[in-house]
Amino acid sequence: KLWASEESMLRLGVRVLFRSQLDIVSLCFSKQFGTNWKEMETIVSSLRSDSVATSALRLSRKKMYELFMDKKVHRNGAVLLKKSQQVKAGDLIEVRESDSSSVKVSQVRVLEVQDQTASGKWRIRLARVLARTVS
């Protein structure tokens, strides 16, 4: 942190623009992808990478399994070797589907892992980049 507290910033005459690091992440996403992304809140049964990606990208578990086996699922830039890896705030999950002439890329950034529900599921906040095709 650059400043000890929000109060010390106000005393120095600095307006507080961001309430949390999540606001900064959202701003970075806006600058990088424009309006081509969507922030969403969802509830997942576990924090496994495959569970979060399946929920955010609205893929079937079978389709996610096939993508994982074909090594087309990445976490923070590296191929995801274990689909049971737990995600945490700040993680970027990327799915790259390809055909003969192009690659379809979908991305999900975990903005915040909030809390567990009474039934033991997790409430999380995500930023999903709508699928884009790269030739």
LINDAUR-V37349 format. One record per residue. N is the residue number from 1. SS is DSSP state (alpha for helix, beta for strand, coil for the rest). Layout:
[[N;SS] [N;SS]]
//
This chain:
[[1;coil] [2;coil] [3;coil] [4;coil] [5;coil] [6;alpha] [7;alpha] [8;alpha] [9;alpha] [10;alpha] [11;alpha] [12;coil] [13;coil] [14;coil] [15;coil] [16;coil] [17;coil] [18;coil] [19;coil] [20;coil] [21;alpha] [22;alpha] [23;alpha] [24;alpha] [25;alpha] [26;alpha] [27;alpha] [28;alpha] [29;alpha] [30;alpha] [31;alpha] [32;alpha] [33;alpha] [34;coil] [35;coil] [36;coil] [37;beta] [38;beta] [39;beta] [40;beta] [41;beta] [42;beta] [43;beta] [44;beta] [45;coil] [46;coil] [47;coil] [48;beta] [49;alpha] [50;alpha] [51;alpha] [52;alpha] [53;alpha] [54;alpha] [55;alpha] [56;alpha] [57;alpha] [58;coil] [59;coil] [60;coil] [61;alpha] [62;alpha] [63;alpha] [64;alpha] [65;alpha] [66;alpha] [67;alpha] [68;alpha] [69;alpha] [70;coil] [71;coil] [72;coil] [73;beta] [74;beta] [75;beta] [76;coil] [77;coil] [78;beta] [79;beta] [80;coil] [81;coil] [82;coil] [83;coil] [84;coil] [85;coil] [86;beta] [87;coil] [88;coil] [89;coil] [90;coil] [91;coil] [92;beta] [93;beta] [94;beta] [95;beta] [96;beta] [97;beta] [98;beta] [99;coil] [100;coil] [101;coil] [102;coil] [103;beta] [104;beta] [105;beta] [106;beta] [107;beta] [108;beta] [109;beta] [110;beta] [111;beta] [112;beta] [113;beta] [114;beta] [115;beta] [116;beta] [117;coil] [118;coil] [119;coil] [120;coil] [121;coil] [122;beta] [123;beta] [124;beta] [125;beta] [126;beta] [127;beta] [128;beta] [129;beta] [130;beta] [131;beta] [132;beta] [133;beta] [134;beta] [135;coil]]
//
